Amino acid sequence: MSERTPGAVAQAIGPAPVPAPVPAAATSPVSRPAAPLAPRARLFPALAAVYRAQLSRARVSRIPLLFVATFQSVGIMVLMRGVVDGGSEARAVVAGSSVLVVAFVALNLLAQYFGQLRASGGLDHYATLPVPPASVVLGAAAAYASFTLPGTLVTAVFGCLLFGLPMGGLWILAAVVPLAGAALAGLGAALGLLAPRQELATLAGQLGMSAALLLGVLPPERMPDPIVWARDLLPSTYGVEAFARTFAPHPDWAAVGLDLGVCAAVGVLSLAVATWAYRRAAVR
C-alpha cells in the first residue's frame, strides 16, 4: 500500500506559498496619486500674452469709445477758449484735457471692465488658468493705458494749435501717458474689483473721471484752497503738471521729473492694490 496520503504529499512539497499582500493603492482607484498639474506660467510671458489679448480686443471694441474720449476733450478745449486767453491757464487747459483722455479710458473703462468681468464670472475663468494674478492686472492695465496714446496726442496737438502753444515738448507724452496711465489704470482696476456690485464699479469709475475732469482741466489759480488740496490727491494731477511745465519758455525739468516720479510711485502702489483685490475676488 502506498504511503502517498494527502498529509504525506503536503509534507513532501513543503508549506503552501503565501500570496504577497496587494497594496491598497493598487486596488482602489480613489486613492491613486493625483496627476501633476501644468507648471505655473512665469510672470512676464503671461503678462505679454494678456497684454496682446487685451490690445487686440481693444482694437475692435474700444475705438469708438476712444473717439468719444478724444472728442470730449477737444470740445472742452473749444469751450474754454472762450474764457481763457493764454498764459498758464491755457497750459493747464491743454494739459488737463490731454490727460483726461487717459483718465476716461484707463480709469473709467477699466473699472467698468473689471466690474463686468467679476459679475459675469469671467474672473473665475482667469482664476483657473496657471497665470500669476499680477500678470492679469498688469496686462489689462498696460493695454488700456497704451491704447490712449493716439487720442492724447491728437488732443494735445489740437490744443497747441487752438491756444498758440509750442509743440516742442510734446515728446514728454511718451512718459506722461504710461506713468499717469499706470496710476489711473491701477486705481480703476482696484475700484472695479473691490466694488460689491457691477453698477457700483461703473459709478465709481465715472465719478473718478469726473474728478479728473473738474480738477485737472480747470486752472488751479481759480480754485479755492480746499479744492486745490483735493486736486493734489488725484494721481492724474501730477501728469497734468508735468505736461503743463513743458510749455514754459524754460521748463523746470527737475519739477517735471518729480511729478513723473509721483505718478510712477502711485502707479506701483495702485497696481499692487489692484493685484491684491484680484486675488481677493478670485478666491471668493
Salt bridges, closest charged atoms under 4 A:
GLU89 OE2 - ARG222 NE 2.96
GLU199 OE1 - ARG197 NE 3.61
GLU241 OE2 - ARG231 NH2 2.93
ASP259 OD2 - ARG245 NE 2.89
